[in-house]
Structure formats: structure tokens, C-alpha cells
């Protein structure tokens, strides 16, 4: 099976009206995920809720089957810390491109972890029960849905789950030692320069959770893809677009840096995180 990797750490300042989430009696404003308009789009395919048994118990996920005769790729659509899989099916807006591109879009459900919030085990963060194997969960989903088909598999996610996709420091170590990229592998990343939770360069949480710096993360993968240097363009003073050049076998490595952004999702006229993710996945 060909694994095409697209990692979206959607960490930037939100331009949407925040929702209020209550955590342990304390109210926190968080941005609405994705473009609100896209969540109202009529889909032509069908959703199905599925459950598989795993050592940690029953695991649940949603599958969107596109209205096409041939499925061309499987996309894992992975929610953030505290996210809700049922809501995230449409919140990320990835599913809106499924019919056009022939994507089987799978939205897995995380389990309660840090502060009782739905979490993913990305090694150092954020699932407190380290016996939970979310990698195994996703492998089981792929094996169930694609028992014989050799089609690309993508992963797209926000915040905590981006650590699952690239694996933080543990993932970078595995990348350096054993990862062999498939032809056409893709890595896309959006990050806020002022992110206090997953610092762009370094911060207190870098020590606690062993977060690599974003440049170290991206450069490590770019080396594996045998890329040669970078090209940077800017859109105003806020967004920098960094693309690695001449990557091997049609691979792509792209970084969008929001120079005033924190750990939120950005949807404005100048830049759409959802559109960036979709464009990274499209052929």
C-alpha cells in the first residue's frame, strides 16, 4: 500500500467567532474549526458509523463514501484535542472535496485523555493512557476498508493529532532511521509563530512534551524526501509560504507560517487552512 503523508498542524490565529467550551468548570473560547459556510454544503455520498474491537476496547469512526464509481484515496480526517468526531466530519471541510476527488473520508474518534478531553496518543502528548495504540487503531481501519486496494492513504489533522501523524520527537527518530517515502508523498504544515502550546521554535511545553521545533520537524522530513533548498513567498505581513524544492519522486513539502498566529485555525480571505489541506491532497 502506498502511504502519502499529509500533515496539517492547523495552528494559527482564528478569524472566526469563537465558541465557548467548559473544561473543569472553566470556560475557554476556542475558534470554530473550518469555514462555517462549507459545513452547510450538500454532499452526494453517504455516511456510515462503524465500530471495531481493539485491546483498549471498542473504537468508533465515521466513513464517508463518495458518490463516485471508483475510490481513488483514503483520507483519515483527525480531530483535535477536545474535538468531537461527529462534528469534525464536516468541520474540517475535507469531506466537501470527496465527491470531486473520489476520497473515502474516515473520521476516527479519539478517547478521553488529558483533562478528560478526547485525545490521541502521540507519544508525549496528549493521551494519558499510554497503552492506547492509536496508530494500531488507524492501521486496523485501513486494513478493514482497503483489504486489497492499493490506493494512497492520507492523514489530515489539527493540533494534537498532528503529533500522531509525524509523531513528535519519536516520529522524527523513526523518520531518520527507517522511513522510506512513497512516490508522490506530501507533507503540508500550517503553524502560528506565536503559538504558546506547540511553540514554533521553543518554549516551556517543548521541554514538557518534547515538541520539536517546526523548522527541525519540516527539515527532517524534507531530508528524507531528498529535497533541495527552499523558496519563500509572502502574502502581506502575516503569511509566509515556504516550499522545499526538487523533492524526489514527485514529493511535496510545504509550510505556511502565520507570523501573528497562535494555536488556532485560520479562515480569512487571504488564506484558508481548509483549502490548503484540500489542495495538498488533490492530484
C-alpha positions in Angstrom: 0.0 0.0 0.0 1.3 3.4 -0.9 1.3 5.8 2.0 1.1 9.5 1.1 1.5 11.6 4.1 -0.1 15.0 4.5 0.2 16.5 8.0 -1.7 19.7 8.7 -0.9 21.3 12.1 -3.5 23.9 11.9 -2.1 26.4 14.4 -2.8 30.0 13.6 -4.9 32.9 14.8 -8.6 32.4 14.2 -10.7 34.9 12.3 -14.0 33.2 13.2 -16.2 33.9 16.1 -15.1 31.6 19.0 -17.2 29.0 20.6 -17.1 28.6 24.4 -16.0 25.2 25.8 -16.3 24.4 29.5 -13.4 22.4 31.0 -13.5 21.6 34.7 -15.8 24.5 35.3 -13.7 27.0 33.5 -14.9 28.5 30.2 -12.4 28.7 27.3 -13.1 30.5 24.0 -11.9 28.3 21.1 -12.2 29.1 17.3 -14.8 27.4 15.2 -13.0 24.8 13.1 -13.1 25.3 9.3 -15.1 27.5 7.1 -18.7 27.7 8.6 -20.2 28.0 5.1 -18.6 24.8 3.9 -20.3 22.9 6.8 -23.6 23.6 5.1 -22.7 22.1 1.7 -24.9 19.3 0.5 -23.0 16.1 0.0 -23.9 13.5 -2.6 -22.3 10.4 -1.0 -23.3 8.6 2.2 -22.0 8.4 5.9 -21.8 5.2 7.9 -20.8 4.8 11.6 -18.5 1.8 12.2 -17.1 0.1 15.3 -14.1 -2.2 15.6 -12.8 -4.1 18.7 -9.3 -3.4 19.9 -7.3 -4.2 23.1 -8.3 -0.8 24.6 -12.0 -1.5 23.9 -14.4 -0.7 21.1 -13.3 2.1 18.8 -15.6 4.1 16.7 -15.3 6.0 13.4 -17.3 7.5 10.6 -16.9 6.7 6.9 -18.0 9.0 4.1 -18.3 7.1 0.8 -18.2 9.5 -2.1 -20.7 9.4 -4.9 -18.3 8.0 -7.5 -17.7 4.7 -9.2 -14.0 4.5 -8.2 -12.4 5.4 -4.9 -9.0 6.9 -5.5 -7.7 7.5 -2.0 -8.5 7.1 1.7 -8.2 10.2 3.8 -8.0 10.0 7.6 -9.7 13.2 8.9 -8.4 13.5 12.5 -9.9 15.8 15.1 -8.0 18.0 17.7 -7.6 17.7 21.4 -11.1 18.1 22.9 -12.6 17.5 19.4 -15.7 15.6 18.6 -15.5 13.1 15.7 -19.2 13.5 14.8 -18.8 17.3 14.5 -15.3 17.1 12.9 -16.7 15.1 10.0 -17.7 18.4 8.4 -15.8 20.9 10.5 -12.5 20.4 8.6 -14.3 20.7 5.3 -12.2 17.9 3.8 -15.3 15.9 3.0 -16.5 18.6 0.7 -13.8 17.6 -1.8 -14.5 13.9 -1.5 -17.0 13.5 -4.3 -14.9 15.5 -6.8 -11.7 13.6 -6.0 -13.0 10.1 -5.1 -11.9 10.2 -1.5 -13.1 7.8 1.1 -13.0 10.1 4.1 -12.7 8.4 7.5 -13.1 10.4 10.7 -11.9 8.3 13.7 -12.9 9.1 17.3 -10.3 9.8 20.0 -10.6 8.6 23.6 -10.7 10.7 26.8 -7.2 11.5 27.9 -5.6 14.8 29.1 -8.1 16.6 31.4 -10.8 14.1 30.3 -10.7 15.6 26.8 -10.9 13.4 23.7 -7.2 12.9 22.8 -4.7 11.0 20.7 -1.6 9.1 21.9 1.2 10.9 20.1 3.8 9.6 22.5 4.5 12.6 24.8 1.0 14.1 24.3 -1.9 14.1 24.9 -3.4 10.7 25.8 -2.6 10.0 29.4 -3.3 6.2 29.0 -0.1 5.2 27.1 -1.4 1.7 26.5 -3.9 3.1 23.9 -2.5 2.5 20.4 -4.0 5.0 18.1 -1.6 4.0 15.3 -2.9 0.5 15.6 -6.4 1.8 15.5 -5.8 3.6 12.3 -4.0 0.6 10.8 -7.0 -1.6 11.6 -9.3 1.0 9.9 -7.2 0.9 6.8 -7.0 -2.9 6.7 -10.8 -3.1 7.1 -11.7 -0.6 4.4 -8.8 -1.4 2.0 -8.2 -5.1 2.3 -6.8 -5.4 -1.3 -6.9 -2.0 -2.9 -3.5 -0.4 -3.4 -4.6 3.3 -3.3 -3.0 6.2 -1.5 -3.7 6.9 2.2 -3.6 10.4 3.5 -3.9 11.8 7.0 -5.1 15.3 7.8 -5.4 16.7 11.3 -5.5 19.6 13.7 -3.3 20.2 16.8 -2.7 17.1 19.0 -3.3 14.7 16.1 -0.5 16.3 14.0 1.8 14.7 16.6 0.2 11.4 15.8 0.9 11.9 12.1 4.5 12.9 12.3 5.0 11.6 15.9 6.9 14.4 17.6 10.4 13.6 18.5 9.7 9.8 18.4 8.3 10.2 14.9 11.3 12.2 13.8 13.6 9.5 15.1 11.7 6.8 13.2 11.7 9.1 10.2 15.5 9.4 10.3 16.1 5.7 10.9 13.6 3.8 8.8 11.0 5.8 6.9 11.1 5.3 3.1 8.8 7.8 1.3 6.5 6.6 -1.4 6.4 8.3 -4.8 4.3 11.4 -4.5 4.4 11.6 -0.7 3.2 15.0 0.6 3.8 16.9 3.8 1.9 20.2 4.5 2.0 22.2 7.7 0.4 25.4 8.9 1.7 26.9 12.2 1.4 30.1 14.1 4.7 31.8 15.0 3.2 32.9 18.4 1.8 29.5 19.3 2.3 29.1 23.1 1.1 25.5 23.2 3.2 23.9 20.4 5.9 26.6 20.0 7.2 27.3 16.6 10.8 27.4 17.9 11.0 26.6 21.6 9.0 27.1 24.8 8.1 25.6 28.2 5.9 22.9 26.6 8.8 21.9 24.3 10.5 20.7 27.5 7.4 19.1 29.0 6.1 17.3 25.9 9.4 17.1 23.8 7.9 19.0 20.9 10.5 19.5 18.1 10.7 23.0 16.6 8.8 23.4 13.5 11.9 24.1 11.3 13.5 20.9 12.7 10.4 18.9 12.1 10.0 20.1 8.5 13.7 19.9 7.6 13.9 16.3 8.9 11.1 15.2 6.6 12.5 17.2 3.7 15.8 15.5 4.0 14.0 12.1 3.8 12.3 13.3 0.6 15.7 14.4 -0.8 14.5 18.0 -1.3 17.0 20.7 -2.3 16.6 24.1 -0.6 13.5 26.2 -0.1 11.6 29.0 -1.8 9.7 31.6 0.3 6.9 33.8 -0.7 4.8 36.1 1.4 1.2 37.4 1.4 1.3 40.7 3.2 2.9 40.8 6.6 1.0 37.8 8.0 1.5 34.7 5.9 4.8 33.2 4.7 4.7 30.3 2.3 7.8 28.1 2.4 8.2 25.3 -0.2 11.0 22.8 -0.4 12.4 22.4 -4.0 13.2 19.4 -6.2 11.9 16.7 -3.8 12.4 13.2 -5.0 9.7 11.2 -6.9 7.2 14.0 -7.0 7.1 14.5 -3.3 6.0 17.9 -1.8 6.9 19.6 1.4 5.2 22.9 2.2 4.9 25.1 5.3 2.6 28.0 5.9 3.7 30.3 8.8 1.3 32.8 10.3 3.5 35.5 11.8 0.9 36.8 14.2 -0.9 33.5 14.8 -1.4 31.5 17.9 -2.7 27.9 18.3 -5.9 28.3 16.2 -7.4 27.7 12.8 -7.2 30.5 10.2 -10.0 31.1 7.7 -9.8 34.6 6.1 -9.8 36.0 2.6 -6.0 35.8 2.3 -5.7 32.2 3.5 -7.9 29.2 4.2 -6.5 26.4 6.2 -9.2 24.0 4.9 -8.4 24.9 1.3 -4.7 24.5 1.9 -5.3 21.0 3.2 -7.5 20.1 0.2 -5.1 21.5 -2.3 -2.3 19.4 -0.7 -4.3 16.3 -1.2 -5.6 16.8 -4.7 -3.7 15.4 -7.6 
